[in-house]
Structures are given as C-alpha cells and as structure tokens.
C-alpha cells in the first residue's frame, strides 16, 4: 500500500512568447520531471501527473540529453524509459479532474520546470485552485527551476498580472500583484543570468520578463545561488529549487518533509 499521493503539475505549452512578437520552443524539462517522480515512487508514493488539458506534457528538446543526468548515459536511458512507459507518466489527468476527485486525497504537489509553466500554469485557474488549497492546509508544495512561477496562479488576477508583465506595464502589474498567498516566503527560481544563457544559446531571442522579477514584485523573498549549481530553499510548506541540477535535492527535501509529517501524525 502506498504511503500517499503526490500530484505533479505538468504544462501543455510547446511555445513561449519572445520579444519582437515571435515564439520560441519550450516544454517541461525531462530530468526535472522524471528524477523527482522516480524518487517519489521509490519512496513509496503514488504519482499522478496532471496538466491543464489532460494530455501528456511536451518535453523540451534542450533537456533531452544525458548532460542533464550528469553525463550518465544509463541514468538518461532509465529516465527516457520511465517517461515513455511508466503508467504514472502516461495516465495523465486534467487539473480539474484532480480537484473534483478531492485534493484532500493528496499529500503534496510538485511542479517541474522548463520554461513551459511560464506560458500556461502561471495563469491557469485550476492550478491556482490547487495551490490555494495546499497553502491553506499547509501541505508540502515543491516547485523546481521555472516551476515556482506556477505559484503566481494562486493570485485572483494571475492572467492580468502576466499580461501586464508582458506589456511591460509595471504599474498595472503592481496593482494586480496584491494579496499573493506566498508574499513573505523565502524562495528561489531560475535566475536572470541562467535565463540569459537560455536566451542566447537556445531561444536566440529575449523573453518578456525574468522570473525573480515577477516573484519579487509579488512579495516573494527570492534567494539566488550560483548559476547551474544545486540550490534549494525551504520555507514553511514551500520547497523551491533554482535550476535543473536541483532535481535530486528538491525530491529529497520533499520526501523528508513528508516523512516528518507522517511521523508527527503517528
């Protein structure tokens, strides 16, 4: 019998807006999705993958490489096989169906990165409803790389806030930013300098806003570590990781938090 259930919030985005009116390729990062999911299952938890429209996330091609598994070809092959074949990665639900099933049946929520969540999850009302529930009940909430931008969906006017950021209207964005549930929390997210590397090497274009700027505007206390080095912040029920190399540490922290909660409840 499983110890409990963890819902993984996946994105359906395959393109991200870039300055000048174009679009660039995006998706969820392979290692950020499967490394934690495999760790959760190994620790005895059931994993439920859910997305806005109920279809399987697109994997960002930039992440489809052994480089993101420390150059370990065997680890990369295991991850690819897990993503392709494991039932937890293929019985994809809609976010709405997870809500309707009852969020009290879930022990934690996890959102991986890749830039995809910046497109849909950060403004998705169902993602917002899930996060508000987990926040209100102080249940473990883990977000990796660009994943912490999903926390913005908890805002009443997340869509308007995102639109103001893209329009470069800081005044309007500040108006929509009021009342964020995670204001005052310490957190981390993909840094400006890490993002610039993605812009230069992969997108060959500039995105409309950087992630720390958005979270700071909302009242988050963003703490950035060295570029592309593991960095995880824990504040109350919230666990955030900065970049792809934080995949193993964030999974370990969430499992540790869940174990402490089980021990306390025993």
C-alpha positions in Angstrom: 0.0 0.0 0.0 1.3 3.4 -1.0 2.2 6.0 1.7 0.2 8.6 -0.1 -0.2 10.5 -3.4 1.7 13.3 -5.0 0.2 15.4 -7.8 2.7 16.6 -10.4 1.6 19.7 -12.3 2.7 19.4 -15.9 2.5 22.0 -18.6 0.9 21.7 -22.1 2.9 24.6 -23.5 5.2 24.0 -26.5 5.9 27.6 -27.4 6.8 30.7 -25.4 6.4 34.3 -26.5 9.6 36.2 -27.1 10.2 39.9 -27.6 9.5 41.2 -31.1 6.3 39.2 -31.5 7.9 35.8 -32.2 7.8 32.5 -30.4 10.4 30.0 -29.2 10.3 26.3 -28.5 9.6 25.2 -24.9 8.3 22.3 -22.8 8.9 20.6 -19.5 12.4 19.5 -18.7 12.9 15.8 -18.8 15.2 15.4 -15.7 13.1 17.9 -13.7 10.0 15.9 -14.3 11.2 12.3 -14.1 14.0 12.4 -11.5 11.7 13.6 -8.7 8.8 11.4 -9.9 11.0 8.3 -9.8 12.3 9.3 -6.3 8.7 9.8 -5.0 7.7 6.3 -6.3 10.9 4.8 -4.8 10.0 6.4 -1.5 6.6 4.7 -1.6 4.3 7.4 -3.0 1.9 7.2 -5.9 2.4 9.9 -8.5 -0.4 11.5 -10.5 0.6 13.6 -13.5 -2.0 16.3 -14.3 -2.0 19.1 -16.9 -4.4 21.8 -17.9 -5.9 19.9 -20.9 -5.1 16.3 -19.7 -2.6 15.5 -22.4 1.0 14.5 -21.7 3.5 17.4 -21.4 5.9 18.1 -24.3 9.5 17.5 -23.3 11.8 20.5 -24.1 14.3 19.2 -26.7 17.0 21.1 -24.9 16.6 18.8 -21.9 16.6 15.6 -23.9 20.2 14.8 -23.2 22.5 12.8 -20.9 24.1 16.2 -20.0 21.1 16.8 -17.6 21.9 13.4 -15.9 25.5 14.3 -15.0 26.6 12.7 -18.3 25.4 9.3 -17.1 24.1 7.5 -20.2 22.5 4.8 -18.1 20.6 7.3 -15.9 19.4 9.1 -19.0 18.2 5.9 -20.6 16.3 4.9 -17.4 14.7 8.3 -17.4 13.7 8.1 -21.0 12.2 4.6 -20.5 10.3 5.8 -17.3 8.9 8.8 -19.2 7.9 6.6 -22.2 6.5 3.6 -20.4 5.7 4.1 -16.7 1.9 4.3 -16.0 2.4 7.3 -13.8 3.7 9.3 -16.7 1.0 8.1 -19.2 -2.2 8.1 -17.3 -2.4 11.9 -17.5 -5.3 13.7 -15.8 -6.7 17.1 -16.1 -6.1 19.5 -13.3 -9.8 19.9 -13.0 -10.4 16.2 -12.5 -7.8 16.1 -9.7 -9.7 18.9 -8.0 -13.1 17.2 -8.5 -11.6 13.9 -7.1 -10.8 15.7 -3.9 -7.5 17.4 -3.0 -7.6 16.1 0.5 -6.5 12.7 -1.0 -3.1 14.2 -2.0 -0.2 14.6 0.3 2.0 17.0 -1.8 2.1 18.9 -5.0 5.2 19.3 -7.3 5.7 21.4 -10.4 8.8 20.8 -12.6 10.3 23.5 -14.9 11.4 24.1 -18.3 10.0 27.5 -19.4 6.6 25.9 -20.2 4.9 26.8 -16.9 5.6 30.5 -17.7 3.1 30.1 -20.6 0.2 28.2 -19.1 0.5 27.1 -15.4 1.3 30.6 -14.0 -2.1 31.8 -15.2 -4.1 28.6 -15.0 -7.2 28.9 -12.7 -7.2 25.2 -11.9 -3.5 25.3 -10.9 -4.4 28.3 -8.7 -7.2 26.5 -7.0 -4.9 23.5 -6.3 -2.2 25.7 -4.8 -4.6 27.8 -2.7 -5.8 24.5 -1.2 -2.3 23.3 -0.4 -1.4 26.7 1.0 -4.5 26.9 3.2 -3.8 23.4 4.5 -0.1 23.9 4.9 0.6 20.8 2.7 4.0 20.3 1.1 4.4 22.3 -2.1 7.6 21.8 -4.2 8.5 23.7 -7.4 11.6 23.4 -9.5 13.5 25.8 -11.8 10.8 27.7 -13.7 8.2 25.7 -11.8 7.9 28.3 -8.9 6.3 30.7 -11.4 3.3 28.4 -11.1 2.8 29.9 -7.6 1.6 33.0 -9.3 -1.6 31.2 -10.4 -2.8 31.4 -6.8 -3.4 35.1 -7.4 -7.0 36.1 -8.1 -5.8 38.0 -11.2 -3.0 35.9 -12.4 -3.8 36.3 -16.0 -4.0 40.1 -15.7 -0.7 40.1 -13.8 1.0 38.1 -16.5 -0.4 40.3 -19.3 0.9 43.4 -17.5 4.4 41.8 -17.3 4.4 41.0 -21.0 3.2 44.6 -21.8 6.0 46.0 -19.6 3.4 47.8 -17.5 4.9 47.7 -14.1 2.2 50.0 -12.6 -0.6 47.7 -13.7 1.4 44.6 -12.6 1.8 46.0 -9.2 -2.0 46.6 -9.0 -2.7 43.0 -9.8 0.0 41.7 -7.5 -1.8 42.5 -4.3 -2.8 39.7 -1.9 -0.5 37.0 -3.1 -0.6 34.0 -0.7 3.2 33.4 -0.8 4.2 37.0 -0.1 6.9 37.0 2.6 8.1 33.4 1.8 11.7 32.7 1.1 12.0 31.0 -2.3 14.3 30.5 -5.3 13.7 30.2 -9.0 15.7 30.2 -12.3 18.0 33.2 -12.2 18.3 36.1 -14.6 21.8 35.1 -15.6 20.8 31.4 -16.1 17.8 32.7 -18.3 20.2 34.8 -20.4 22.1 31.7 -21.2 18.9 30.1 -22.5 18.0 33.2 -24.4 21.5 33.3 -26.1 22.1 29.6 -26.7 18.6 28.1 -27.3 15.9 30.8 -28.0 18.2 33.3 -29.8 15.7 35.9 -28.5 14.7 37.7 -25.3 11.7 36.6 -23.2 9.4 39.3 -21.9 10.3 39.1 -18.2 12.6 37.3 -15.8 11.3 35.0 -13.1 12.9 36.6 -10.0 11.5 40.0 -11.0 8.0 38.6 -11.1 8.2 36.8 -7.8 9.8 39.8 -6.1 7.1 42.1 -7.4 4.5 39.9 -5.7 6.4 40.0 -2.4 8.4 36.8 -2.5 11.8 36.9 -0.9 13.9 35.4 -3.8 17.3 34.0 -2.9 19.5 33.1 -5.8 22.5 30.7 -5.6 25.4 30.2 -8.1 24.4 29.6 -11.7 23.6 26.0 -12.6 24.6 24.6 -9.2 22.1 22.8 -6.9 20.2 25.2 -4.7 17.0 24.5 -2.7 15.1 26.8 -0.3 12.6 25.5 2.3 10.2 28.0 4.0 7.2 26.5 5.9 5.4 24.2 3.5 7.1 25.6 0.4 10.2 23.9 -1.2 11.8 25.6 -4.2 14.7 24.6 -6.4 16.6 27.0 -8.6 17.6 25.1 -11.7 17.8 21.6 -13.4 20.7 20.5 -11.2 18.4 20.9 -8.1 16.3 17.9 -9.3 17.7 15.3 -6.8 17.9 17.7 -3.8 14.4 19.0 -4.1 13.0 15.5 -4.4 14.9 14.5 -1.2 13.6 17.6 0.6 10.0 16.9 -0.3 10.3 13.2 0.8 12.0 14.4 4.0 9.1 16.8 4.7 6.5 14.2 4.0 8.3 11.7 6.4 8.4 14.3 9.2 4.7 14.9 8.7 3.9 11.2 8.8 6.0 10.8 12.0 4.2 13.8 13.6 0.8 12.4 12.7 1.6 8.9 14.0 
